[in-house]
Amino acid sequence: MLYQLHEWQRRLLGPVTHFAHGAASLYSHPASPLAYTPFSREISAGYELLHRLGKDYEKPAFGIDTVDIAGRNVAVTEEEVVVKPFCTLKRFRRAGATRDPKVLLCAPLSGHHSTLLRDTVRQFVVAHEVYITDWKDARMVPMSEGSFHLDDYIAYLMEFIRLLGPDVHVVSVCQPTVPALVAVSLLAAENDPASPRTMIMMGGPIDTRRSPTEVNALAQRKSHAWFRNNVIYRVPQNYPGFMRLVYPGFLQHAGFVAMNPDRHLDSHWAFYQHLVAGDGESAAAHRAFYDEYNAVLDMDADYYLDTIRLVFQEHALPCGTWVTGPTLGSRKVEPAAIKRTALFTIEGELDDISGSGQTEAAHGLCTSIPRTRKLHFTAPKCGHYGIFSGRRWRELIYPRIATFIRKHA
């Protein structure tokens, strides 16, 4: 019922946000007489803020058509390589590239679209052939496609690694560090020749018992039944996935905002002030960030509940109790089986989503990888999003990853 109430609210707000958008233009467009009336900037800024607080945010495009290489714009092509019911494997390749290292970028399936890694892709494509898991919004997947479990996620990754291997480098950001480690462990146990050259894990919940954050504490305080009974809803009838059980994106978004409400309030107030002052560059940066941040997707209920139970409540991977379901042949997951794949873990000093040591825990699990093929780096003064986006990502983290990949290629 909550999902349906959310839809009704969205429809009621639709006319208001459209009106606010039009009114903001009337009080700001150079051709409008109202733009020259007293307090026109304040009125326009207020209407635009209202518009952005109430509007729908659709999935953004990656929009990576070119990259700058030594001051020269080089064309980049985006194409779909594999299309599956819940995910599309996309490739980004720059013009004239030959024999670049292949990178499989495992994007999170935790509320936001894979375009959240736009800056990550843009940096990698300068010197790599980039593939990314572009996860689909579960409300857009018809019930006829069946359910989607964490095992299915892992099976997808194994399929993609086999397709791109054996010279692929698997880079996982946040949530997918866990299924990526499981996938590589299963491939190693099979002695599969497609096992990747390297695993680069960034800010992920390998062992959430270490430096637990508020996100981890919530999963511990509530029972598995509580999550099933309180945050799982059926998709309304106006979507292709009608009647599918999901964890709605709007609930995840509310959780994101609730973690730092003052920061978001200050950001919106600053946006209003930038508009009044005519600071178009700062206002544009705010729009770009929230166009991405406010665009969320639904997750299939089975996948979400599997993740809560195995990763955040049972700690199945670090405890050595993870056994896959029938989809993957009911096998025990043993990271110690990994021998040939090099491991690089990265954490942010100020990460409030994946606490200190949670990603580094992978080293203690992958005991068969030689120490000469392991590396860990904690980025100073870096929060969760700074690990894969922004100045510190481009100047501090990416160069270390590029060096690690080439060393083990």
C-alpha positions in Angstrom: 0.0 0.0 0.0 2.9 2.4 0.8 4.1 2.1 -2.8 0.7 3.0 -4.1 0.5 6.0 -1.8 3.8 7.1 -3.1 2.5 6.9 -6.6 -0.5 8.9 -5.8 1.6 11.6 -4.1 3.9 11.6 -7.2 0.9 12.2 -9.5 -0.5 14.9 -7.2 2.8 16.7 -7.2 3.2 16.5 -11.0 1.2 19.6 -11.9 2.8 21.6 -9.0 6.3 20.8 -10.2 5.4 21.6 -13.8 3.9 24.9 -12.8 7.0 25.7 -10.7 9.3 24.9 -13.6 7.4 27.2 -15.9 7.2 30.0 -13.3 10.9 29.8 -12.7 11.5 30.4 -16.4 9.0 33.3 -16.5 11.0 35.1 -13.8 14.4 34.4 -15.2 14.3 34.3 -19.0 15.7 37.4 -20.6 12.7 37.6 -23.0 10.2 37.7 -20.2 9.2 41.1 -18.8 8.8 39.4 -15.3 12.5 38.8 -15.3 13.0 42.6 -14.7 10.6 43.1 -11.8 11.8 43.5 -8.2 12.8 40.3 -6.5 12.6 38.3 -9.8 15.7 36.3 -9.0 14.4 35.4 -5.5 11.1 34.3 -6.9 12.6 32.4 -9.8 15.1 30.7 -7.4 12.2 29.7 -5.1 10.2 28.2 -7.9 13.2 26.2 -9.2 14.0 24.9 -5.8 10.3 23.7 -5.5 10.5 22.2 -8.9 13.6 20.2 -8.1 12.3 19.0 -4.7 9.1 17.6 -6.2 10.1 16.4 -9.7 10.7 12.8 -10.9 14.3 11.9 -11.6 14.7 9.5 -14.4 17.8 7.3 -15.0 20.5 9.7 -16.4 22.6 8.8 -19.4 26.3 8.1 -19.1 26.9 10.9 -21.6 30.6 9.9 -22.2 31.0 10.8 -25.9 34.6 12.0 -25.7 37.6 11.9 -23.2 40.4 14.4 -23.0 43.8 12.8 -23.6 46.7 15.2 -23.6 44.5 18.1 -24.5 42.9 16.3 -27.4 39.2 15.1 -27.5 39.0 11.4 -28.4 35.7 9.8 -29.3 34.2 7.1 -27.0 31.6 4.6 -28.1 29.0 3.0 -25.8 27.4 -0.3 -26.8 25.4 -3.1 -25.3 27.4 -6.4 -25.3 25.0 -8.7 -23.3 21.4 -8.0 -22.5 19.9 -10.0 -19.7 16.5 -9.7 -17.9 18.0 -7.8 -14.9 21.3 -6.4 -16.3 22.9 -5.1 -19.5 26.7 -5.5 -19.9 27.9 -2.3 -21.6 31.2 -1.5 -23.2 33.0 1.9 -23.4 35.8 2.1 -25.9 37.7 5.0 -27.2 38.6 5.5 -30.8 41.9 4.1 -32.0 42.4 1.9 -28.8 44.3 -1.3 -29.3 45.2 -4.0 -26.8 44.1 -1.9 -23.8 43.6 -3.9 -20.5 40.0 -5.0 -20.2 38.2 -3.8 -17.0 34.9 -5.3 -15.8 33.5 -2.5 -13.6 30.9 -4.1 -11.2 28.5 -1.3 -10.4 26.5 -1.4 -7.2 22.9 -2.7 -7.1 22.0 -0.8 -4.0 19.5 1.9 -4.9 21.3 4.1 -7.5 21.8 3.5 -11.2 25.2 2.5 -12.6 25.6 6.0 -14.0 26.7 6.9 -10.4 30.1 5.5 -11.7 30.2 7.9 -14.6 33.4 9.5 -13.3 34.9 6.1 -12.7 34.2 5.0 -16.3 35.4 8.3 -17.8 38.8 7.9 -16.0 39.3 4.3 -16.8 38.4 4.6 -20.5 41.5 6.9 -21.1 43.7 3.8 -21.0 41.4 0.8 -20.7 38.6 -1.1 -22.5 35.8 -0.7 -20.0 32.8 -3.0 -19.4 30.2 -2.1 -16.8 27.2 -4.0 -15.3 24.2 -1.7 -15.9 21.6 -3.1 -13.6 17.9 -2.7 -14.4 15.2 -1.1 -12.3 13.2 -4.2 -11.0 9.9 -2.3 -11.4 10.6 -2.4 -15.2 11.2 -6.1 -15.3 8.0 -8.2 -16.0 7.0 -10.9 -13.6 7.4 -13.4 -16.4 11.2 -13.0 -16.1 11.1 -14.7 -12.7 12.7 -13.6 -9.5 16.3 -12.4 -9.0 18.4 -13.7 -6.1 21.9 -12.8 -4.9 22.9 -16.1 -6.5 21.6 -14.9 -9.9 23.7 -11.7 -9.4 26.8 -13.9 -8.8 26.0 -16.1 -11.8 25.8 -12.9 -14.0 29.2 -11.9 -12.9 30.7 -15.3 -13.5 29.2 -15.3 -17.0 30.6 -11.8 -17.8 34.0 -12.8 -16.4 34.1 -15.9 -18.6 33.1 -13.8 -21.6 35.9 -11.3 -21.1 38.5 -13.6 -19.5 41.2 -14.6 -18.9 42.9 -11.2 -19.2 40.1 -9.2 -17.5 40.5 -7.1 -14.4 37.5 -7.0 -12.1 36.9 -3.7 -10.3 34.0 -3.8 -7.8 32.7 -0.6 -6.1 30.9 -0.9 -2.7 28.1 -3.5 -2.6 29.4 -5.8 -5.4 32.7 -6.4 -3.7 31.0 -9.3 -1.9 29.4 -11.1 -4.9 32.5 -10.3 -7.0 34.7 -12.1 -4.4 32.2 -15.0 -4.3 32.2 -15.2 -8.2 36.0 -15.3 -8.4 36.2 -17.8 -5.6 33.9 -20.2 -7.4 35.8 -19.8 -10.7 39.1 -20.5 -8.8 37.6 -23.6 -7.2 36.8 -24.9 -10.7 40.3 -23.9 -11.8 38.5 -22.0 -14.6 41.0 -20.5 -17.1 38.8 -17.4 -17.3 39.7 -16.4 -13.7 40.6 -12.7 -13.8 44.1 -11.2 -13.6 43.2 -8.9 -10.7 40.4 -8.1 -8.3 40.2 -4.4 -7.2 37.7 -3.9 -4.4 36.7 -0.4 -3.4 34.8 0.5 -0.2 32.8 -2.7 0.2 31.2 -4.7 3.0 33.4 -7.8 3.0 33.2 -8.0 6.8 30.8 -5.6 8.4 31.8 -6.6 11.9 34.8 -4.3 11.5 34.2 -0.7 12.4 30.4 -1.0 11.9 28.6 2.0 10.5 25.0 3.1 11.1 24.0 1.1 7.9 25.5 -2.0 9.5 24.0 -1.4 12.9 20.5 -1.1 11.4 20.8 -4.5 9.8 21.9 -6.0 13.1 19.1 -4.3 15.1 16.3 -5.5 12.9 15.4 -9.2 12.2 15.3 -10.6 8.8 11.5 -10.9 9.2 11.3 -7.2 10.0 12.9 -6.3 6.7 10.6 -8.7 4.8 7.4 -7.3 6.5 8.3 -3.6 6.6 10.3 -2.6 3.5 9.1 -5.0 0.8 6.2 -3.9 -1.5 4.5 -4.9 -4.8 5.1 -2.7 -7.8 2.0 -0.8 -8.8 0.1 -1.6 -12.0 1.4 1.3 -14.1 4.8 -0.3 -14.5 5.9 -3.4 -16.5 6.9 -5.2 -13.3 3.4 -5.0 -11.8 3.0 -7.2 -8.7 6.8 -7.9 -8.5 8.0 -7.8 -4.8 10.7 -5.1 -4.5 12.6 -3.0 -2.1 11.5 0.4 -3.5 14.1 3.0 -4.6 12.2 5.8 -2.8 12.7 4.1 0.5 16.4 3.6 -0.1 16.6 7.3 -1.1 14.9 8.3 2.1 17.5 6.3 4.0 20.4 8.0 2.1 19.0 11.5 3.0 18.3 10.5 6.6 21.9 9.7 7.1 23.0 13.3 6.5 19.9 15.5 6.6 21.7 18.7 7.6 24.1 18.3 4.7 21.3 18.1 2.2 19.4 21.0 3.7 22.5 23.2 3.6 23.1 22.1 0.0 19.6 23.1 -1.1 19.9 26.4 0.7 23.2 27.1 -1.0 21.6 26.2 -4.3 18.9 28.9 -3.7 21.6 31.4 -2.8 23.7 30.6 -5.9 20.6 31.2 -8.1 19.8 34.5 -6.5 23.5 35.6 -6.8 23.6 34.5 -10.5 26.3 31.9 -9.8 25.4 29.6 -12.7 28.4 27.4 -12.4 27.7 26.4 -8.7 24.0 26.0 -9.5 24.8 23.7 -12.4 27.1 21.6 -10.2 24.2 21.2 -7.7 21.8 20.1 -10.4 24.3 17.6 -11.9 24.9 16.0 -8.5 21.2 15.7 -7.5 20.1 14.6 -10.9 22.2 11.5 -10.2 21.7 11.3 -6.5 17.9 11.5 -6.7 17.6 9.0 -9.5 17.0 5.6 -7.8 15.8 2.1 -8.8 13.9 -0.7 -7.2 15.6 -3.9 -6.2 14.0 -7.3 -6.4 13.0 -8.4 -3.0 14.7 -11.8 -3.1 18.1 -10.2 -4.0 17.7 -7.5 -1.3 16.7 -9.9 1.5 19.5 -12.4 0.5 22.0 -9.5 0.8 20.7 -8.4 4.2 20.8 -11.9 5.6 24.1 -13.2 4.2 26.2 -10.1 4.2 25.0 -7.9 7.1 23.4 -10.4 9.5 25.1 -13.8 9.1 28.5 -12.4 7.9 28.6 -15.6 5.8 31.7 -14.8 3.8 34.1 -14.0 6.6 32.6 -16.7 8.8 33.2 -19.3 6.1 29.5 -20.4 6.1 28.4 -19.2 2.6 26.8 -22.0 0.6 25.3 -21.1 -2.7 21.8 -22.1 -3.8 20.7 -24.5 -6.6 21.4 -21.8 -9.2 25.1 -22.2 -8.6 25.1 -25.9 -7.7 24.9 -25.6 -3.8 28.7 -25.1 -3.4 30.6 -23.8 -0.4 32.4 -20.5 -1.1 36.1 -20.6 -0.3 38.1 -17.5 -1.1 41.3 -19.5 -0.2 40.8 -21.2 -3.5 42.0 -18.1 -5.3 45.7 -18.3 -6.2 46.4 -16.6 -9.5 44.3 -13.5 -9.2 46.1 -10.5 -7.7 44.1 -8.5 -5.0 44.0 -4.7 -4.4 41.6 -3.3 -1.7 40.9 0.4 -1.3 39.1 2.2 1.5 38.3 5.8 2.3 39.5 7.2 5.7 36.2 9.0 6.2 33.9 6.4 4.7 30.6 6.3 6.7 29.0 3.5 4.7 31.7 0.9 4.6 33.8 1.3 7.8 37.5 1.0 8.1 38.8 -2.5 7.6 35.7 -3.9 6.1 37.2 -4.1 2.6 40.7 -4.9 3.8 39.2 -8.1 5.4 39.4 -9.7 1.9 43.1 -10.2 2.4 42.5 -12.4 5.4 40.1 -14.6 3.4 42.3 -14.9 0.3 45.1 -16.8 2.1 46.4 -18.5 -1.1 47.3 -15.3 -2.9 51.0 -14.5 -2.4 51.7 -11.4 -0.4 53.6 -10.0 -3.4 50.3 -10.0 -5.3 48.4 -8.2 -2.6 48.0 -4.4 -1.9 45.9 -2.2 0.3 45.4 1.5 0.3 43.4 3.8 2.6 42.7 7.2 0.9 43.3 10.0 3.3 40.4 12.5 3.9 38.2 10.5 1.5 34.6 9.6 2.1 32.6 6.9 0.4 31.8 8.6 -2.9 35.2 10.1 -3.1 36.7 6.6 -3.5 35.3 6.5 -7.1 34.3 10.0 -8.0 35.9 13.5 -7.8 39.4 14.9 -7.5 40.8 12.3 -5.0 39.5 9.5 -7.2 41.2 11.0 -10.3 44.4 12.1 -8.7 45.0 9.7 -5.8 43.2 6.4 -6.4 43.0 5.8 -10.1 46.7 6.1 -10.8 47.4 3.4 -8.2 44.8 1.1 -9.8 46.2 1.7 -13.3 49.7 0.8 -12.0 48.5 -2.3 -10.3 46.6 -3.5 -13.4 49.7 -3.0 -15.6 51.9 -4.7 -13.1 49.8 -7.8 -13.1 48.6 -7.8 -16.7 
